[in-house]
Amino acid sequence: MARRVVVTGGSGKLGRAVVDELRTHGWKPVVVDKVPHPDREVASVVADLRDLGQATEVLAAVDSRFRRVDALVHLAAVPGPGLATNSAIFENNLMTTHNLFTSAVRAGVNTVVWASSETLLGIPFTTPPPYLPVDENYSARPESSYSLAKHLEETMAAEIARWNPDMSLTALRLSNVLDDTDYARFGEHQADAARRRWNLWAYIDTRDGAQAVRKALEHAIPGYRMYVIANADTVMERPTAELVAEQFPGVPTNREFTGNETLLCIDKARRELGYQPTFGWRNTTR
Ligand SMILES: NC(=O)c1ccc[n+]([C@@H]2O[C@H](COP(=O)([O-])OP(=O)(O)OC[C@H]3O[C@@H](n4cnc5c(N)ncnc54)[C@H](O)[C@@H]3O)[C@@H](O)[C@H]2O)c1
């Protein structure tokens, strides 16, 4: 029987791709968002998840359409610093996550996958990273209220997993979420590497981000885990080794960089989730 998954933020940029991915892989997604999903074929519930009552209700049941939820994918958030005031972002993102995690506990929804962020790696790297490529093996370095909320969400998840040993909570530290519309403008930054130095020239295609979400659901095991999720290449035409030498001289490197390989290490996601990015801007006709 198809497994029911609540997808918060399912009407958004990444959420729409996640819904498509889950629908084509045997899941039954139900979108929960402040705005309805554009496709009327997709089950969609409008809710403001800052409200605990609404968060609790959508994980327990929504009228006669469903009575049991098997998993939660939580993407609802203001998706970056500067899009609202710091305190509005902090409050919206942290409280929705607390409401959903605690509601999942109450409703017995034991599988949770949610969007954390590459910002925890130290973006915008005004302070250079400790080494390259960056990975999951150094302490979080939030540099904004947005990132601080994501950091506290990961901290919260670790404690909730400790309190509830049957639960699986997986954080995906997603890179900058991009799609074909963004790729159409990729010529603009090629002449000046400093323009996208802030996130080490990384990105995640919506479809590959969606694959990571699905695979995290499929590989859920009890406990808290987190993964860096990016595409295998950069947004640049210039080779990665050249970018590093120019923009991050003196930063230790853990490997020799080949071609345009990403500086956000995705080895752990490949190894443990079977994540295999296949889309991206180089495959897209621009
Ligand atoms: N966009 C990026 O570059 C990026 C990078 C890393 C991580 N992320 C994370 O990925 C997730 C999805 O990002 P996106 O780019 O698809 O953003 P988006 O803005 O396109 O989608 C987010 C959705 O969340 C909904 N939402 C926000 N607050 C809500 C609330 N209180 N109640 C109900 N719905 C609410 C919005 O209506 C929107 O549809 C977010 O958690 C974001 O922080 C995004």
The ligand as an ORCA input file, in Angstrom:
! r2SCAN-3c Opt
* xyz 0 1
  N      16.102     27.984     -1.645
  C      17.337     27.642     -1.248
  O      18.351     28.009     -1.875
  C      17.509     26.760     -0.048
  C      18.807     26.337      0.329
  C      18.959     25.491      1.432
  C      17.850     25.084      2.161
  N      16.600     25.525      1.765
  C      15.455     25.087      2.549
  O      14.634     24.262      1.712
  C      13.258     24.429      2.075
  C      12.426     24.751      0.848
  O      12.917     25.947      0.261
  P      12.308     26.530     -1.093
  O      13.435     27.133     -1.848
  O      11.451     25.516     -1.772
  O      11.418     27.728     -0.517
  P       9.977     28.273     -1.006
  O       9.817     29.623     -0.395
  O       9.844     28.164     -2.480
  O       8.983     27.242     -0.314
  C       8.747     27.268      1.074
  C       7.265     27.041      1.308
  O       7.041     27.042      2.717
  C       5.786     27.654      2.957
  N       5.764     28.152      4.342
  C       6.633     29.020      4.924
  N       6.264     29.253      6.190
  C       5.144     28.526      6.428
  C       4.296     28.354      7.547
  N       4.494     29.025      8.683
  N       3.245     27.517      7.450
  C       3.007     26.854      6.279
  N       3.768     26.985      5.169
  C       4.837     27.810      5.256
  C       5.675     28.760      1.922
  O       4.329     29.128      1.677
  C       6.362     28.126      0.702
  O       5.431     27.531     -0.193
  C      13.251     25.495      3.169
  O      13.231     24.849      4.421
  C      14.565     26.221      2.991
  O      15.007     26.829      4.197
  C      16.419     26.318      0.681
*
